[in-house]
């Protein structure tokens, strides 16, 4: 992935050195020399990581960091400063900085910290995305959008069919009784026939099963149904 990095640094020589090193590493790079210019770029472009100097004109780095965090918690921010006091580091981290480096620094260390922070950001995004998807065999259930896919093909389900499938998948490898399914999917106040479960199981099988060998939902005799994984 070609990450987009923004350098906000008023020392043009330092900014240029960092820019060349980042571009050599394959990153897309933007440069700003004032706080307001940097914020404008953050608002207009998709930025993955900001290298932010504390002592910059118009708006200092701490104020820029505060405003970035007001806009997004997803952008990685690495603070750069000539100050080395504990107060400045704690203040920056309290405002939401991901990392902190004191000038002068070795460019190799900066590059290493960029890689680590971007890798952590990617894992965090992946984990968050996957937490909203349930997988079983070739089935993927996207709970955010209530979409169901089989082998990447969208399966159209009614709301009740979706709720039934999600309940079976989230309780896979368990034999679920019809009454149990009825209570969880239709609700405790449902007074209809338990045969409705059998009817909807048939609906799901018809939509999700391509052949007899491709059985997703198994019948447990004398009990109810189960999805094995």
N, C-alpha and C positions, 0 to 999 in steps of 0.2 A: 504494500500500500504506500502511495506517495503522500506522506504526511505533509501538511502545510504548517510551517513554523514562522511565527512573527517575532522579529527582534525589535525591541523598543529600547534604544540606547542612543544617548545624545553625542557620545564620542564617535564620530564618523569612522575613524580608523579602526577602533575596536569592532564596531558594527560590521564593517567591511570584511575584516578577518573572519569573524564568526560566519557571516553570510557565505563567503567562499568555501569555508570548510563544510558547512551544511549542504551546500549545493553539490560539492564533490561527493558527499555521502548519499546523494540522491534525493534530498528533501526539496520540496517547493518552499521558497523563502520570500517573505515580505519584510521590509525594513521601515521603521518609523523613528524619528529623532526627537519627538515630543510626546507627551502623554496624550494630548488631544488627538494627534495624528494616529497614534497607536489604537486608541479606542474607536476611531472612525473605521480603521481597517477591520477590527474585531466585529463591528456591527455589519460591515459590508461583505465580508468573506467568511468562509468556513475555516476556522483556525483550530488546529489540533493542540498546539503548544505555543506558549509565549515565553520568550526570554526577556525578562523585565528588569531594567536597571532602576534602582531606587531614586537616585538623584537625577531626575530629568526635568526639563522646563515645562511650564504651563500647568501640568498636573504631575505631582510627584508619583513615584512608583506605588506607594501604599494606597493612594487615592485611586490610581488606575486599577490596581488589584481589587479594591473594594467594588468598583463599578463593574469589572469583569465578572466577579462573583455574583453580582446582582443580576447579570445577564445570563450566566451559565455556570454550572458546577462541573461541566464536562471538560472544559479547556484546562490542560495542564499548564501551570505557571511555575517557572523556575526564576527565582529572584537573583539578581546580580547587584553587588554593591561593594564599594570600597570600605564600608563600615564593617566592623567585625564584632560589635558589641552584642552581648546576649539579648539585650532589649530589642534591638532591630530584628534579630532573627525570630524571636518569640512573637513580636508584633506581626511580622510578615506571615508566619505560620498560622497565627490566630486569625488572620484575615482571609486565610484560605490558600496560601502558597503551597505547592506540592513539594518544593525543594528549594534550597538556598545555597548560593555559592558566593564566596568572598573574593574580591579582586586583590591581587592578581591571581589568575587560575590557569591551569593547564588545559588546553583545548581538548586533549584526549579525555580528561575527566568530565568536562562538560558534555562531550559526545556520549560518554558512557551513561551519564545521568539522564540524558535525553532518551537513549534507547531503553533504559530501565523504566522510566516513567511512561513512555508510550506503550511498552509491552504490558505494563500493569493496567493502563487505560483500556487496552484492547481486551485483556482477559476479563476485566470488570464489565465491559459492554457485552461481551459474549455470554458471560454468566447471567447477566440481567436479561438478555434476549432469550436465552435457552430456558430460563426459569418460567417463561410464559408459554412454553410449548411442551406438550406431552407426546412421547413417542411410544409406539407399540407395533412391532413388525414393520410393515410398510406404511403405517398410519401415522400422521402427524396432526395433532389437535392444537390449534393456535387459540388460546383462551382470550387474548386481547381482542381479536377480531371475530371469534367464534367460527373460524373457518377450519375445515377438515380436508386434508390431502391424503391421497393414496398413491404412492409412487409419483409424487409431485403433481398428480391430477386432482383438481378441485372436486370434492364430492358435495353435492347439494343436499343438505339435511334440514328437516324442519326443526324448530326450537326444541321440541320434545325428543326427537331423535338425537339431537346434539347432546342434550343433557343426559340421556340414557347412555350414550357412547362414552361420554366423559366420566360418568360414574363407574362404568365397567373398567375403563382403562386405568383410572386412578386407584382402583381396587383389584388390579390384575393379579392372577394366581390365587384368587380367593373364590370359593364357591358361594355365590350370593343367592339367597332365597328370594322368591318372587315378592313376598310381603316386604322384605328388606328393600328391594329395588323400588317397589311401589311407594314406600314411605319416603325414601330419599329423593326420588325423581318426580313423583306426582304430589307428594306431600301427605302429612298425617291426616289431613281432613278429607282425603279422597275416599269415597265410599262406593266406587264402581267395582266391577269384576276384576279379579287379579289376572284374568285372561288378557287384559290390555297389555300386560308385559310381554306375553307371548306374541301378540300381534306386532308390537313395535320391534321385538327382536327379529321377526321375519322381515320387517321393513329394512332394518339395518343390514341384515345378512344379504338381502337382495342388492343393496347399494354398494356394499363393501366386499362382496365375495365374487371372484371371477370364475371359480371352479370349485368342485367338491373337495379338491385337495387344498384349497385356499381358505379353509375355515378359520375365521378369526374368533367368533363367539361359539363356545362349546356348551352343550347341554349337559348338566349334571343331574342324572336321573334321581327323581324323588326330592330334589333340592331346588334347583333353579338354573342359573347360568354362570359362566366364567370365561374370562379371557386369559389365555395362557401366554406367557412370554418367557 
